[in-house]
Amino acid sequence: MKKNVILKCFPYNKITITILTAIILFSANILPVFAQKTSQKIWKYNPELLRPFWEEETVEGESILFLKEPQTGQAKGSLLFPALEVLEVRNSSGTVIYEQGKDYLWKPGSRELTLPAGSRIISHTPAQMRRPANSQKHRLTHRDGNGEIFFGGQLEYHDMQTCITYRHAPGLWKTPVPHFDEKALPAVISKLGNGKPVSIVVLGDSISSGCNASGWADGKPFQPAYPGLLKQHLEASYPSKVSLNNLSISGKSTPWALTMVDQVVTSKPDLVILAFGMNDSAGRSTKEYQANTKLMMQKVREQLPACEFILVATMLGNADWTVLHHERFPEYRDALAELCKPGIALADVTSIWSGMLKHKKFIDLTGNGVNHPNDFGHRVYAQVIAALLVEPDK
């Protein structure tokens, strides 16, 4: 009926028919183009990318930023594990597949990949990873006093990094890892297992808001940040519908979290993920960090007594940045662990990140050079949190 009423507003003449015909033809032509462009920006969920890398014998898309040695000019990069077989090497966007022997060299059983002359893989010198003092938007003074750390606000590091998929021997990871325990988060895990809807709120800083994930920066492969990955993985692993409300904002820390209680409880979450520490580490004591986190949970539970929590111990920031107090990261992790009991679980990204840095450079894993993860790092975040909620065989 509405369609007829609208048409009666216009006189039926040749001009009207011509205009309507043009509109229909334009829509028919433009809509498929729009749909095609939209579909190109859709991230395709792949469960293999969300399985904990420390449990698998295949690492999917591990990132490397190849650096040239100042003395020899040889560009090298290191893997987390000695590789038995390199399955694929791509650029971070996933648009170029590189060839062994032509673009990279590798020996079976080695962690190291090197780039021969003429390689299509991007590499940089250490000098290119620095900028003159006071030349960037953010002051990122290098700890050795020689200029500033190069800052990438969007996809700069993503475009410099390369992704390697490879096989390795089992049982090589030795750093502490998260474990599934249905008693740790009994209410949420029960709801997931029984197919009931689950509401999650994420509250954190720029890492949780999604900074430097390729999807956040509107670049290929358009991977979501860890909260979006977690939602997809939970819905793929359980018959439940998961609603996720991400209230995270860049630059925030635990005092701000205390001002967000009313917003957090509005959606009546079954689970709240608290993910702070990176910004706190610039000047907040471990005691205050712990007290703020504890008070935040108390305030939420005053209104939602059954709410459960995952406390995320943050990734490590760049140790070469003077602003960060690097020793606080493990202290914060231990402080969060002290708060854990049934209904409160620790997602220990700190330990996983520390383990990765034993074999890799910080710039292999960062999205901005300073304090954000890249796509691989966001997947690691999602893997650590999901390990608390999803049984290994699911």
N, C-alpha and C positions, 0 to 999 in steps of 0.2 A: 504493500500500500504506500509506503513512504516513497518508493521509487516513482510511482505514478504521480504523486503530489508534486515532487520536484520537477518532473518533466512538464507538468501543466503550467509552471511558472514561465516557461519559454514558448514563444510562438513557433509553430512547426513551419519553417521555411527553408529554402535552400542553404542560406547562410548558417542556420542552426545545425542542420544535418551535416554540413561540411565541417563545422567546428567539432561536433561530437565525433565524427569519423576520425578527424585528426587526433583527437585525444585518445581514442581507442587504439589507433595505430601506434601512437607514441608510447602508450603504456605497454602495448604488446612487445615493442622493441626494447624499451628501457628496462622493464622488470627482469627479464632473463639476464641482462648484463649486471643489474644490481645484485641479483641472487648469486650470480657467478662470483662476483667480487666478495660478497659476504661469505660464501662457502669456502673461499680460499683462506679466510681468517679463522676458520674453526679448528680448534685443537682436537685431534683424534685421540681419545683415551686408549692407552695401551697398558694392560696390567703388568707387563714385564718391566716397565719403567718404574713401577711403584713397589715392586718386591724389594725387600731390604738387600742392598748390594753385598752386605757382609755375610748373608746366608746363601747367596747364589754363587755358582761357578762361572757365570757370565755377567760381566759388568756392561751395562747399556749406556752408551753415550757419555762416557767419562770425559771431562773437559781438560784440555791442556792449552796453555799459552806458550808457544815455542819461543825460547829466548836464545839469542846468539851469544856464545862465549866471547868476551872481549879479546882474548888472546888469539883464538883460532878462527872466529867468525862462524863456527859450527853451531847450527840451531838444534837444540835438544829439548826433549820433554820427558817427564816421568809418569808412569802409571802407578796406581795403588798397589797392584799385584804383579809379580812376574807373569808375563803372558805366555800361555801355551799355543795360542792361535789368535791372531788378529782377524776379526770377522769383518769389520768395516771401519773406515775412517771417512768422516764427512766434515764439512764446515758446519758451524753452529746453526745455521739456518736450515740445514738439511738439503740444500739444493745442489751440492757438488759432492761427488764421491771420488776420493783420491785413490791412486794406484800404488801398491807396494812396489818398490824398486825404482819407480819413477818419481813419486812424490814424497815417499818416506822409506826409511830403512829400519829394519827390526830383526833381531835374532831371537829364535825361540828360547823361552826361559828367561828373557830379559825384561826389565821394567822400562827400558829406555827406547825411545824412538828418536831418530835423527833425520834431518832433512838434507837431501843431496842438492847439488847445484841444479838450478832449473825447476825446483819443486814449486808447485802451485799453492802449497800451504803457506799461509801468512806467518811470518816470524818478525821479531823485534829485538832491538838491542836494549840492554838495561838502561842506557841513557834515554831512550825513547819513552821509558816508563816514568820519567820525571818531568817536572815543569819548573821554570824559574819561580823564585819566591814572589808571592803576591800577584801571580799572573792568572789565578783561577777564581771562580766565584766563591769557593770555599777555601779557607786557609788550611792546607794539609801538610804542614811542615814535616819533612822527613827527619827521623830520629838522629841521623848522622849529620844533620844540619846542611846537607847539600841539596837545596831546592825543596820542591814539594812532590808528593805522590801524585801521579797523573789521575785525575778524577774523571770518571765516565758517568754522566748523568742519565744516559739512555741505553744505547746498544753498543757503545764504543768497545767495551771489553768482550761482549758477545761476538762482535765482528772480528775480534783478534784471536778468538779461541777456536779450537778444533775438537771434535768429538770422536772418541774411539770406543768401539764395542769389541770386546775380546773375552776369551776363555782363560781360566786359570785353575790351578789345583785347589781342591777343597780345604777348608779348615785353616786358612792363612790369617784371618783377621783376629787380632789378639786384644784390641781395646774393648772395654766394657760396652755392651749393647743392651737395648731395651728388650723386654720379654713380655709376651702376652700373659696376663693373669686376670681371669674374670673376677677375682675377688678384689682387685685394685679399683675397678670402676664397675661395680656390679649392676647398678641400675641402667646405665647406658648400654653396656654389653648385653644385658637381658633384653632390652628394647630392640636392639639391632637384631639379635638372634631370633626374636619372635615376630619380626616384621612390623613392629610398631614405628610410627614416625618419631624421629629424633631431631631436636632443635639444638643447634650449636651456635655459640657466640665466640668470636675471636676478638681479643683485645690486646693490642700490642703496638709496636712502633713501625717504622718504615719497612722493615723486613716483612712483617705480617700484612702490611697494606699492599704488598706485592712488588715493591720497587725492584727494577732491573730484571724481572722475569720478562721473557720476550713478548708474552701476551700483554703485559702491562705497558710495554713500550711500543706495542703495535708492530712488531717485527716477526718474521718467520723464525721458528715454527709456531708462534702464537701460543706458547705453553702458559697455562695459568700459574700464578704463584701458589705456594704450598696450601693455603686454605682451600682454594678451588680444586687442587689435585686431591686433597683429602676427601672432600665431599664426593667427588667422582669415584674415588676408590672405595669408599664405604658403601655407596649405592651399588657398585659393581660386586661387592663382596657379600652384601646382605640384601634381604628382600624388603628393606626399609626405605622410606622416603626421608632424606636428610635435608633439613632447611638450615642454611648457614647465614648468619648475620655478622659481617666483618666490620667492626667499629674502629679498627686500627687507623692511626694517623701518624704520619712521618714526624720525627723529632720528639716524640713523647716518651715519658718514663713513668716509673711507678707512682709518684705523687699525682700525676694527671689521672691515672687509673682510678684513684679514689674518688675523683669527681664524676666518674662515669657509671656509678652504680645504678642510678635510675634508668639510664639508657640500656644497660646490660639486662636488667630484669624485665624490661618491657616485653621482650619476645619470649619470656618464660623458658629460658634454655634448660635443657637437661644436662648440658655440658658447657662449661666455659673454659676456653683455652687462653691462658694468660702468658704472654710472650714478651717479656721486657728484659733489659739488662745491657743492651748495647749502649744506649744513651746514658743509662745510670752509671756505667763504668767510667764515665768521664769525671765523676766527682762524688758519687754517692757511696757511703760506707756499706759494707756487707750487712751490718746490723740493721741499718735503715731500710735497705732493699728488702730484707726478709720481713721486717715489721710491716712495711707497706703492703707486701704481698699477702701476708697473713690477715691484715685488717680488711683488705679488699674482699677476700673470701668470706670473712665474718659478716661483712655488710650485705653481701649478696645472699648469704644463707639466712639472714634475718628475714628476708622476704621470700626466699625460695629454699626452704630447709633441705630439700632432696637434691639440690643441684650438685653435680660433681665437677671436678676440676682437673685439667691437665696443665701442669706448670712447665713451661718450656725454658730449659737452660740454653741460652743463646749460642750461636756460632761465635767463633773468635773473630775479632776485628784485626785489621792490619797491624802487626806488631811494630812496624816502622813508623806509625803515626804517633806523634808526641802526645796527643790529647788523651788517648786511651790508657787506662791503667790495666795492663794486660793481666796482671796477677789476680784481678778481681773476678775474671770469668770462672775459674774453677771454684773460687770462694762462693760466688753466687750460686753455682750449681749445688754445692754442698749445703748451702743455706736453704735452698728449695727442697732438697732431699729430706731435710729435717722436718719439713712441714707435711710430708707425705704420710698418709694412712689410708685405710679403706675409703674410697670416694675422692681421694686426691692422689694423682700419679705424676711422676716426673718423666718428661720427655727430654732425655739427656743428649741434646745436639752438641753440647760442649765437648763431651768425651769423643764422640764420633768425629767431630771436626779436628780435634787434637790428633786423633789417630791418622786422619787423612794428611795432615800437615807434616807427619813424619816422613812422607814419601813424595809430597807434592808441594809446589810453591803456592803461596796465598793467591797470587794472580791467576792460577789455574782455576780457582773455585769462585772467584769474586765476580759480581756483576758491575761494581763501580770502582774497584780498586781500594776501597777503604773499609766498608762495613756492611755490604749487602752480598747475598749469594747470587750466583748466576742460575741459569735453568737447571743445571745439574745440582747445584746447592739447594734450590727450592725443592727438587725431588728428594734430596736427602732429608730435608726437614719433614716432608710428607711421609717418607718411609719411617722415620723415627717415631712420629706421632701415631701413624697407622699401626705400627708394631704393637702398640698398647691396646689396640681396639680390634685387630683382626688376627685370628689364629693363623699360624704359619702355613697350614695346609689349605687355607681358603683361597 
